[in-house]
Amino acid sequence: MAEKERVDNLCINTIRTLSMDAVQKANSGHPGTPMALAPVTFLLWDKFLRHNPQNPQWPNRDRFVLSAGHASMLLYSTLHLMGYDVTLDDIQNFRQLHSKCAGHPEYGLTPGVETTTGPLGQGVANSVGFAIAERWLADYFNRPQHEIIKYNVFAIAGDGCMMEGISGEAASLAGHLGLSNLVWIYDNNHITIEGNTGLAFSEDVAARFMAYNWNVQRVCDANDTEMLERSLNTAVKEGERPSLLVVDSHIAYGSPNKQDTSGAHGAPLGEDEVRATKINYGWDPDKKFHVPEEVQRYRDHVVEKGKQSEEKWNGKFAEYAEQFPELAKEFKLIQNRKMPEGWDCCLPIFPTDAAGIAGRAANNKVFNAIAEHIPWFMGGAADLAPSTKTYINNASSFEKGNYSGRNFHFGIRENAMGAIVNGMALSNLRPYAAGFLIFSDYMRPTIRLASLMEQPAIFIFTHDSIGVGEDGPTHQPVEHLASLRAIPNLDVIRPGDANELSVLWKYIMELTDRPVALILSRQNLPTNDRSTYAPAEGALRGAYTLADCEGIPDVILIGTGSEVQLCLGAHEQLIQEGIKSRVVSMPCWRLYECQNPAYWEEVLPSSVRARVAVEAGSTFGWRRYTGRHDDGSILGMRDFGASAPLADLLEEFGLTVQGVVQMAKRTLERHR
């Protein structure tokens, strides 16, 4: 056996045994897939991925996504071998509190992990976003003789990823776009938690992906590294289509009693089985977490190779910066998540207008002003751009043959759209995804992961209430605002008029550590007279006193979005009747709760116990601001709406000025 082949085998078996030992020590995890796919990941990282372990964020690195996140030890063991800051101590603390080696890979926790995976199918959908970002960046920045962006994206998917619908959505779009920089490796081991995949899965995956316009190859043995290398070479040379490698593997390869069984999917092998398997690998069964000297020397070699790769690129970028200083400046802004100087100078100020403008229409004006100054601001809708009004004017569509486009057509694929946008955000672009608020149900997993990863993705939702009208309760969101507000680290923003919206976009664009759900109306909202009411800048604190009375108010009316106008109308009527009221516009709960207690007391003084909250959504959650133990002071939805013209619906559900007045009086009476 040649020396290189011998060391390669040692590296492969080190990945296997580290994974087995870590799962066994934790008494928790998935050892089978790391044992099966160690040859695949080692070959991929050894011969195909350009990366620098000393700088995991090198912009021109190849990306690797372990979509089958339950096999996390496969990635952690590989990262250790490849010289990343994942130590043996980290691996020995697999799945323990504060370890870099969590149960599933987490972005930001472990160097070398490109995205948080675990919910199956999300990782491969993210990889489509990575591939889209590479194509756009290459088209925007590369110049003849100065190619600073060119990388490939690789992802490993399991049977579960292939069963989840999100992977099909994402693969369909990737094939349509011809993302030839994308390679998925499908671990075809026929095992899930319940047993053989034949229990529920019998489709021809290869045929499905050929129908998606993918280049499909099959490798009949995951241990056949020669065939794997030939197939991967073919995949990276493919110039028109994304590639899928269907790799047949044996889960828990080498285990005498658990190979090809579901028993190795989600549980440790057991001490005796670990020993027997190590003997099959030619490994010392008494050694745990063992890394042979040859593997340690290999690790040093990889670190040096990665360092040289980036140094070579740095030299090319320095030459590029001399030739194209403005482009180089923009490239650095993107990598550092900074905005160009003066980007917000043209944010529109809307004149007072009683007839007003729909939230979605005002949003189109604001974000087009932003798009003129930030070329890497881009996105699209799930076949709803004419309704959500989220086209960027004077920009083309991103499509095969035109990867410079900024308008994306995601098709009717909400879940994949969210995950793709997450991949674009992880690539440091400023992407948005748009749809109707009712369909945020389809996107909740991707929004949750954006929040978990602290990625500033922008999710724009229009048609935000029963204001949808005749479309009826299937299209009228009720519980969705409460559901989104329940997600940690997500800013849910529902502006009360066009100027609040414009002001809040400045906040949105400068975010670097959390996503936003921007909630907009279909119907017109009056543009408030700011000479009479407080400046819209108050919205930047999440809640502010929009209209007030002299002295201490008798009652406080709190509203968001389209219901702020109802509160203002009620305020004027109450004042005329001698009842002192205050109107608080509260576009973002989380922003308000980030203020100091003195500001809370200023806006919602504890001495004023009579408070009414008004929102055309579920009443759930509003008690924290009304201070009551029941919903008696909350004017909102307790049903699913109905199909009727807007005016009739508002009257039916009491969402009128008179409805607010009556509730304010009832609340005052209770507190007196």
N, C-alpha and C positions, 0 to 999 in steps of 0.2 A: 504494500500500500504506500502510495506517495505521501511525503510528509504533509503537504497541504491537505490532502484528503483525510489524513489521520487527525490533524488539528481540527478540521471542520467537523469531523464526527465527535471529537471531544466537546466542541462548542455546542453542537446539537444536543448531546446527552447532558451537558451542563444545564441547558435550558430546561430539559425534561426533569432532571433530578432536583434542581432548585424549586421548580414548580410543585413537584410532588411533596418535597419536604415542607414548603411553606404552607400548603393546604393542610398537610397532616398536623403541623404544629398548631395552626389556627383552629384545627378541628372544624373547618368550614371552608367552602370554596369548590372550585371546579377543576380537578386535575386532568381530566381526560383529554380535553382539546389541546392544552399545551404539550402533552405527550405526543399527540397525533401530528400537530402542525409545527413542531420545532424545526424540522428541515425546511419548511416553507418560509418561515419568518427569518431564519438564519440566512438562507440563500438570498432572500429579498434585501435584507439589510446589508449583507456582505458585498453583493455585486450590483445592486440596482439603485439603492437609495443614496443620494448625495445629502449629507447631513454633517453637522458639526456638534459633537456632544458638549463642547465647551460653550456653545452658543445655540441653544435649542430654538431661538427665535430668528436665526439667520434668514433673511427674507427670501432667498432663492433656494432654500432647501426643498427636497422632495417631501411630500406629506404621507404619513402612514396613519390609517385609522383602523382600530380594532373594533369593528361594529359589533362583533360577538363579545361584548364586554364582560360576560361571565367568565371568559377565559383570560381574565386580567393578568394572571401570573405568567402567561405566555409573553405579554408585553413587558412586564416588570423584569423578568429574567433576561429578556433580550436587551432591554435598555441597560441593565447592569453590564452585560457582556460588551455592549457597544460604547461603554465609557461614560454614560450619563451619570448624573448625581443621584443614583439609586444604589445605595450601599447594601452590603449583606445584612447589616443590622436592620435596614428598612425592610428587606425581604423577610427576615426572621420575624418582623412585627406585622406581617401581612394581616390585614383586616382588624388591626388593633387601633385604639384611639390615638390620633395624631400621627399615625404612620403615613409616609408618602405612598404606601401601597394599600390603597383602599380596596374594598370588595369589588368595585367596578372602577375603571379608569376615570379620573377626574381632572379636567383641564384646570391648570393653575396650581394644582397640588403636586403633581409629579412632572419633573422635567422630561420633555419628549412626548408627553401626551397631548395630542393636537385638539382633542374635543372630548367632552364627557360622554361616555357611552354606557350602555346598560339596558335601557328600554330598546328592545330589538328593532332594527331597521333604521333607527335614528342616525346611527353613525354613517351608514352608506349614503343616506340622504344628505348629511353634512358634507360628505366627500364630493357630491355634485356641486355644492356651493363653493368648495375649495377649487374645483376644476374650473368653474365659471369665473371665479376671481382671477385665476392665473391667466385665462384667456383675455379678460378685459385689461388686466395690468400689462400684459405683454403687448397688446394692441396699442394701448395708450402711451407706454413709455419706450418700447424698443424702437431703435432707429437702425438704418443700414450700418453694418459694421459695429454696432453697439447694442448687443442683445444682453440686457441685464436681467430679464425675467424669462425663465424657461424652466419649468419643473413639472414633474408628474405627481399624480395623486394615486395612492394604492390603498385599498381597503380589504379587510377580511370579513366575510359574512358567513354566518352559519345557517342551518336549516330554519331556525326561528326568524332570522332576518328575512329570508326569502318568503316565509309565510305571511309576515306582516305586510299589510297593504301599502304602507309608506314606501317600502323599497320598490314596489312595482311602479308607484307614482313617479318616484325619483328616476328610476331607470328608464321609464318611458320618455321623460323629458330629456335626459342625458343623451339618449339615442337620437331623438329628434334634433338636438343641437349639435350632434356630431362631436362630442367632447372626447377627442382621441387621446387626451392627456390623462384619462381616467382608466384605472384598472381595478376591477373587483376580483377577489379570489374567493370562490364559494367552497367552503369546507363541507363536502358532501359525505357526511359520516352516517347518515340515516338514523341518528339517535337524538331523541329529545327526553325530557324528564319522565314522561309517561311510558316511554319505550321506543320501539321502532317507529320511524316516521310513517311507515305504511298504515299506521292507525288512522292517520288523518291527512296524508300528503302523498299524492301519487302522480302529480303533474310532471311534465317534461320541462324542467327549468331551462335547459339549453335551447329548446325550441322556442320557449317564451321570449328569451333574450334575443334570439335571432330575429323574431318578429319585432322586437323593439329597435332593430337596426344596430345590434352590437356584434362585434367580432367575438365569436365563441370558440374556445378550445377546451379540450378535455385532457386531463392528466390522470391516469388510472391508478397511480400510487403516489401518495404524498412523500414517500421516501425516495422516489426516483428523481434525484436532484438534477440529473442530466436532462431529463424531459422537462422538468420544471424550468430550468434555465433557458432551454430552447423556446418554450412557450412564452416566458416572460419577455425574451428578446423580441419575439414576434409581436407581442402586445405593445411594447414601447415604440416599436417601429410603425405600428398602424397609424395611418395618417388621416383617416376619415371617420372612424367610429370609436366609441369606448370599447373596452375589452372585458370579457368575463372568462376566467379560468375556472372550470369545474374540476375540482381536485378531490378525488376519492381518497378517503383516509380511514384509519381505524382508531376510533376513540380509545384512549388509554392504551395506545400501542405499546406492546411489550409486557403488559400485565397478564400473568398466567390465568387469572380467574375473572378479570373485569374488562378485558379488551372487548370492544363491540357490544357493551352492555350499558344500560342507562344508569347502572350503579356507579359509574365513573363520571357521571355528568354533574352532579351537584353535591357530592360528598367525598370526604377523604377516602383513600384506598384502604387504609388500615396499616398498622405498623408491619405486620407480616407480609402483606401484599407489596408494600413499598420495598422491603428487603428483597423479595423474590424478583421484583421488576428490575431493581438495580443489578442484580446478578445477571439477568438477561441482557442488560446493557453492557456487561463487562465492567461494572462499577463496584467499588468497595461498599458492601451493604452497611458497614459500620460507620461510614462517613456521612455526616449530614451537612447540608449547605456547603458542599465542597466545590471549590473552583480550582482546577489543576493549574500548575505553573504555566503550561503552554497556553492555556486560555487567558491567563492574566497578561502574558506577553502579547497575545493577539489583541487584547483590550487596549494596550498601549499603542499598538500599531493603528487601530481604528481612530483613536483620539488624534494622533499625529496626521493621519490622512484627512480627517475632517477639518483640522486646523488649516492645512494647506489648501483645501478646496475653498474655504471661505477667504483666505488671504488672496488667492488668485482672483476671486470674484471682487474683492475689495479694490484690487488694482484696476479691474475693468470698470468698476463704478466710478473710481476717481477720474479716469479718462473721460467717462460719460459726463460727469459733473462739469468738467472743463468745457466740453463741447455744448452741453445743454444745461446751463446752470438753473434755469427756471424749472425745468422738468425735474432735475435732481432735488430741488427745494421741495417741490410738491411730493416727490417720492418719500422724502424724509418726514414730511408732515403726516402722510398716511401711516407710515410705520410707527410714529409717535402719537397717533390719534390726536393730532392738533388741527385746528381750523386755520385757513388763510387769514392774514391780517385784514380786518375790515369786512369780513364775510357777511356781517349782519347789517351793513349800512343801508341796505335797500329793503329791509323788512317793512311791509306795507303798514300804514296807519289808515284805518277805515273811518270814513266820516260818519257822523251820527245819522242814523237812518231807521225810522220807525218800521218801515217794511222789512228792512234787514236783508240778510243773505244767509243761505244754508251753510251749516258748518263745513260740509264737504266742498262747497264752491269757494268759500273763503280759504280753506286749506289749499286748494289748487293754486290760488294766487300767492299764498305765503311760500309754499315749498318750491314753486317755480322761481321765485325771487332767490331762494337759497340755492337752487340748482344752477343758476347762472354763475355763482361764485365758487361752488364746490363741485368739481367735475366727478369726484368719486362718490357723490350722493346719487343713488340709483335705486330702482326697484320696480315693482309691478303688482298686479292683482291676480286673483284666481278667476280670470275671465270676467272681471267686473269693473275694469278701469273706466268705462263710460259712465257707470253708476257711482263709483267711489271718487271719480274725477282725480285719478292719481297718475295721469300721463305727465311726463316732463315735456313741455313744449320745445320745439326746435331740436329734439333729440330723436335719434333713430331707435329701432327695436334691436335688442340683442338677439341674434339668430345666427344660424350656421352661415358662414360667409361674411358676417358682419359682427364681430365680437367687440366692436367699439360702442355698440348701442347701450343706452341706459334705461330704456323701457323694456321691462321683462313681461313676457306672456307665460305665466305659470300654468295656464289651463286650469281646469276644475280639479285642482289637487291641493287643497288647503294645507293638509298635514305636511306634505313634502315641501310646499312653498315655505312654510315656517322653518323647516330644518335646513333648506337650501340657503335661506337668508341668514340663518345662524352660521353656516359655513362661510358665507361671504363676510359676515361681521368678524369671525375669527381670523379672516384674512386682512382685517383692518380697513375694509371698505365701510361706507355708511349706507347700508341698505335698508329698504323698507318693504313690507308686505302689506297688501291691502285686501279687505273683504268686508262683508256685512258682519255686524256684531254677532248676529245669531250664529254665524259659522265659526266664531271663535271656539266653539265646542270641538270642531275638527282640529284646531290648532293648539289646544291646551297643552299637550305634551311638549310641543316645541317651544311654546312660550315659557313653560316651566323650566326647561333646560337652558334657555337663554338667561333666565334669572339665576339659575344655579351656577352657570358659568360666568356670570357678571358681564355679559356681552351687550353692547349698546344697540341691539337690533330695534327697529322701529316697526311696531305693528299698528296699522291704521285701520280702524273699524268705523264704518259709517252705518246709516240706517239704525240708529242707536236706541230706539224705543218703540212704543206702540204708534209713534209717528209714522211708521211704515204704512199704516192705514189698511187699504183694501187687501194687501197681501195676506193678512190674517195672522193668527197666532203661531203658525209654523215659521213665520219670518219676523215675528215681533219678540225681540230679546227681553226677558224679564229678570232672570236670575244671573245674567251674565256679568253685570258689573260687580255684583257681590262675589261671584266666583273668581273673577280676575283679581279683585282686591285681596283675596285670600292668599295669593301667591306671594311669598316673600321676595323682596328685592325687585319688585315690579312697580313702576310708577304708572298708575291708571289715571289718565288726565281727561277730564270732560269739560271743555271750556264753555263759558256762559255766553260769549259773543265773539265776534271776529277779532277784536283787539286783544282779548285774553288769549286767543289762539296764537296770534302773531307774537305776543310777548313770550308765550310758553315755548314756541319753537326755538327761541334763543337758548333756553334752558335745555331743551331736548338735544340740540345739535352738539352741545358742549359736554354731554354726558360721556363718560368712558367706562363706567362700571355697572351699568344696569340697563335693561331694556325698558321700553315705554309702550303702553297700550294707549293710543290716542283715539278718543271716542267722539264721533262727530254726528251731527244731525243730518237727516235728509231734508227736513223742512227749514224754512227761513227762520232765523233768529234776529230780533231787532238788534241793531248796533247801538249800544248805550251812549247817552250824552255824557261825556266825561267831564264837561264843565259843571254838570249837576251832581254826578256820581264820582266816586273815587277813581283815580287813575288805574288803568289796566295792569300796571306793573305790580300791583298788589297780588296778582295771581301767582307771581314767582314764589310766594310764601305758602302756597297751597290753599289758603283761605284768607279772606280779608273782608273788612267792612266796606261794602259797596254803597249802601245807603244807610243813613242814620237819622236819629232824632236829637232833640236837645235833652241833655241830661241822661239819666239811666233809662234804658228801654224797659217797657213792660214785657215785651215778647221779642224773641229773636227768630227770624225766618232764615233757614239755611237751605240753599239750593245749589244744584249743579246743572250745567248744560242748558237745555231748553226750558227748564223749570225756574231758572233765575228770573226770567221775565214774569212768571206768575208771582214770584215773591215780591218783585218790584211793584206790580200792579196792586197786590194786596197791601203792601206797605203804604202806598198813596191813599188807599181807601181807609185803612186803619187810622192813619194820621188825621184824616178829615173827621173821623168819628171820635177823636180825642184819645186814641190808644197809641202810645208811643212804641214804635217798632224799629228794629234794625234788620237790614238785609245783609247776610253774609254769603258771598259767593265762594264755594269750596270746590274748585276744579280738581284738586288732588289731595286725598286724605294723607298719603304718606309724606308729602312735602310739608303739609301743615304740622304733622306730628314730629317733624324734624326741627321745628322752631323751638325756641326756649319757652319755659313755662310762663314767663312774663308776657310773651306774645299771645299764648293761649288765653291767658286771663284778659288781655286787652280785647281780643276778638269775641270770645265767649266767656264773659265774666261769670264767675260762679254764683254771684249774687242774683243773676237773672236765671231763674229756674224754668221759666216758661219758654220753651224752645220748640220750634216746629221744623222738621226736615221734609223737604219736598224733592222727590226724584221719581221719574217715570220708569222705575225698575223695582226690583224686590226691596221690601223694607228691611231686609236682613242686614244687620250691622250698624244701622243708624242710631240705635239706642245709646251708643257710646257718646254721641253728641247731643241727643235730646235729654239724656240723664234719667230717662224713665225705665222701668222694668217691664214695660209692655210697649206695643206699637201704637198706642193711642195718640201720639203726637207726630206720627210719621205719615205723610201723604204719599202713597206709592202704590205699587202693584201687588195684589194678593192672588192674582189669577193669571191666566195665560193670554189675556187680551181677546180680540175678536176681529172679524173682517168687516170693516166699515170705513167710511171717509173719516179723515183725521178729526174734524170738529166733533163728529158724533162720538168718537172714541173718547176724546178728552172729557166730554160731558158725561158719558157713561161711567167713567172711572174717577170722576171728581177732580181731574187734573185741570182746574180752572182757577182764575183769580178768586172767584167767589168761594170755591172749595178751600183755598188757602185761608181766606178770611174767616170762614166758619171754623176751621180747625184751630186757628190762632185764638179765637174767642173761647172755644171749648177748653183749650189748654190753659188759658188764663183763668178761666172759672175754676178748673180743678186745683190750680196752685193757690188761688185765693182761699 
